[in-house]
Amino acid sequence: MHYADDVASEKVKRGKFLRADGLRACPFCRELFVEGETENCPECGIAVRDLQDLPDSPDAERLILEEVGARQIKATIPQAEPLPWRDWSRGRGLLCAMALLGLGAFYLPWAVQTVPETFRFTGADMAHKASFYWSVFTAWLVLFPAAASRRTLLKMHGARPALVMLSALPAVSCAWLLTKSTKLVVKGVPFEYHWGVGFWATMALSVAATLVAIRFGGRLEDVTVRKGSSAGAVLH
């Protein structure tokens, strides 16, 4: 007993059939018959059907899966295709650049003390005194790989909430510090200070990064495919 796919292949090789028209097969055992040869399979007693109407046999399906696996064929949609590493569009490049600038601003003067003496304190200096400031540094540090590693539109859109939170954290921290008085009296000694360039740069970068993160990845409908562009087209 032969499966229909094997029998058909042999008959095609011998030149007896160039196509599947006129061939009938048993839906169960896949025994192959010529049209008009029989109405029921002599082995199974099941009515034979046109070969073209039958689904692929288990062996055929297994071979197809093996072929797909061997070729590493993956059905995908344009929004799931990874962008090249050098493609910094759709906000990837901006967020990564702002994260690096934010890390640099953390080591610029954040607070400048003017009374009783003049001192400059970077974000790192302030973090050594209060661990709260390390949250700003950590936000920038995590933002860079989080944005750089998103290379498909679907992942970009999925990462938007997390990126918005990371981008906004430094600005929220700076806004909270602005509510604090810049004039203090400690044990009868007055202290005065003002916020430095690193502080204002951090706030500006954080606000800008948050706006970029909100639109990170752009629109799902606007996607470049291997041939042409889907802009203005209906994607399914």
N, C-alpha and C positions, 0 to 999 in steps of 0.2 A: 504494500500500500504506500502511495506517495502523496505528499502534500501537493496542493494545486500549484503552488508557486514553483516547486521543483519540476513537476511534470511539464508545466508550460514552458519553463526555461529550456528543457531538453527538446521539446517539440519545435521551439523557435530555432534552436541550433541546427536541427535537421531540416529546417526549411518548410515544415508542414504547416506552421501557423506563423504569420507575421504580426498578428494582433490577437487580442483576447475575444474578438467578436465570434460568436458561435460556440463558445466553450461554456459548459455548465459544471457545477461542482456541488458536492455535498456540504452543507453548512457545518456539519459536525466533524467528519473525518477528512474533509477536503479532497476526497477522491475526485478526479477530473474525468469528465465525459464530453463526447462530441454531441452537439445539439441533435436531438432526435434519437440518441442512442438508448436512453432510458428516462423514465419520469421519477423513479425513486432509486436511491442508493441501494444496491444489492447487499451491502454489509450492514447499513444502519437502518434502512427502511424509511429514511427521511427524504422528502421531496427535494430534488436537486433544483438549484437556482442558477441564474446567470452569474458567471464568475465576476463580472464587473459590479454586480450588486452586493457582493459579499465584502465585509471588512477584511483588512489584512489578517493573515493567519498569525498565531502566536509566534511562530518562528520568524515571520517577516517583521513583526513588530520588534522582536528582540534584535534582529539585525539592524533595523533602522535606529534603535536606541544606541546600539554599539557604534554605528557609523557617526551619529551625532556626537557621542562622547569622544570618539577618536579625533574628530575635527574640532571639538570644543565649540560647537555651534550654540549660541545662546540667543534666543529670540528676545528682542528688547525694543523699547520705544525710544524715540530721540531724546526724551527728557532723562532717560536712564543711561545714556551713553556718556562715559567719562570724558571730560575735557582734557586736552593736553596739559602737562604740568606747567608749561610756559604760558598758558592762557590765563592771564590775570584779570580778565574782564568780569563783568557782572558783580563787581564789588570785592572780589577776592584780593586783588592787588591793593585797593584802597584800605581795606581792613587790616591787611598784613602790615602795610606801611605805617598806618596809624598806631598799631600795636607796638611796633619798634620805636616810633617816636615817643609813645607814651612811656616806654621803658627808659628811654633817654631822659625824658622830662622828670622822671622820678629822682634822678641824680642831679638835677638843677636846684637852685635855691627855692624852697617852698615858703619858708618864713624868714623874715629879716628882722632881727631884734635891734631896736634903736636906743632903748633905755633899759637899764643904766649903762650898758655897753653895747657896742655893735657886733652882732654875730649873724652869720648866715647858716641856716639849717636846711639841708636837702631833705627830700622825702625819705631817703634811707636813714639819715640822722634822726629824723622824727620817729621812724619805725623802730629804731633801737630803744627809744624811750617809751613808745606805746605801740603795741603789736597791731593795733587797729589799722595803721597805715600800710601794713603789708598786704592788706586786702586789695589795695589799689595796684600794687606791683603784681600780685597774683592774677588779677583780672586781665591785665595787659599780657602777661606771660601765657595765659591759657588761650586768649583770643587769637594769637598768631597761628598756632597749629589747628585750632578749631576752624578757622576760616580757610587756611591753606589746604587742609585735607578734604574739604568738600569740593568734589570735581564733577558732580552731576547736578542737573537742575533740581531733581527730586530731593537730593540730600541737602542742597542749598536751602530750599524752601523748608525742609524739615528742621534745619539748624537755626532758622531765624529767631525763634524765641530765646534760645540759649545765647546766641550772639548778641541780641539786643540787651539781655541782662548783663552780660560781660562788658559790653561797650558802655552801658549807662552807669555801672557801679562807680567808676572814678568820679563822674560828675555828681552823682548823689552824695558821695563822700565829701567832695569839695563844697557842695551846697550846705551840707550839715556843718562844716567847719566855719562857713561864713556867718552862721547864726551865733557863733561864739564871740565874746568880746576880745578885742585885741589889746586891751589895757587890763593888767592884773596887778594885784598887790599881794606879795608873798612875804609873810613875816615882817610886814612894815616896809618892804622894799618894792617900789613901783617898777613894773615891767611894761614896756610897750613894743609892739612889733607890727609889721604889715606883711601881707602875702606877697611872695616873690614871683619871678617869672616862671619857675617850674610849676607852681600852683595854678596860675592862670593858663599856662599851656596845657596842663593836664585837663582842666575843665573844658577848654575849647576842643581839644582832640576827642574827648569823651562824647561831647554833644555831636560833633561831626560823625564820629564812628557809629553812634546810635542811629542817626539818620540813614547812614549807608546800610547798616544791619537790617533796618526795617524793610528795605527793598533789595536785600541780598539775593542774588540769583536772577533778578528781573522777573519778567512775566513768563509763565510756563508755555504760553502760546507762541512766544517769540523765541524759537530755537533753530539753530543752524544744524542741518543734517549733512550727511556725507555728500549729497548731491543737491545743490540748491538750498532753498530756505523755506521754512514753513510759515513765515510771517504772513498773516492774512489768510492762512488756510485753516480748515477745520481738521483738528487732530482727533483721532479715535484711540 
